[in-house]
Amino acid sequence: MTEVAALGEHEERAIGAACFAALDLLGLPEDAAPGIIHQEIHEFLCRQNTRAGLFRRKPPMPLGEDCPMALGSLWGRAVCREFGWEWIVAKRGDWTGLGIVDPRRKHLALALSYFDGLIKVHPESANLPALQLSNCIKAGNLPVAEDGALVLIAHSGS
């Protein structure tokens, strides 16, 4: 069974700093509307994963290996702001991960892990692009689940 704990001060600071880095990368103000954030992340992923030029190479990754954490943190914060979800620490056995959950804890999205996978593919090739997942959350189009079930809806293999 997956256990849930509140974020510690370290995790909160790390997510906050990552959000600021992503806002800067995307050229967005801190108070950008969640819908704008989702669209800008989608457009960034499209640009980042489109091969161009004579050698059909992808552009260099801004923020290096911190880019998935930055975008995942910002995406997660936008979902939390728009839909009342919250950041949590999920634990199962020896595994621990940061994620966001809905108020009734039916669904769990491992936002950082999710973006670690998404950053490497064009949204059209992803199993579940971030913009599509945001729209599914908005429409309430998620798997049927009981309160507290923590059904995993986004992870590195999504």
Secondary structure as GFF3:
##gff-version 3
##sequence-region A 1 158
A	DSSP	beta_strand	3	5	.	.	.	ID=ss1
A	DSSP	alpha_helix	9	26	.	.	.	ID=ss2
A	DSSP	alpha_helix	34	48	.	.	.	ID=ss3
A	DSSP	three_ten_helix	64	66	.	.	.	ID=ss4
A	DSSP	alpha_helix	67	83	.	.	.	ID=ss5
A	DSSP	beta_strand	86	92	.	.	.	ID=ss6
A	DSSP	beta_strand	95	101	.	.	.	ID=ss7
A	DSSP	beta_strand	107	109	.	.	.	ID=ss8
A	DSSP	alpha_helix	111	118	.	.	.	ID=ss9
A	DSSP	alpha_helix	130	139	.	.	.	ID=ss10
A	DSSP	beta_strand	151	154	.	.	.	ID=ss11
###
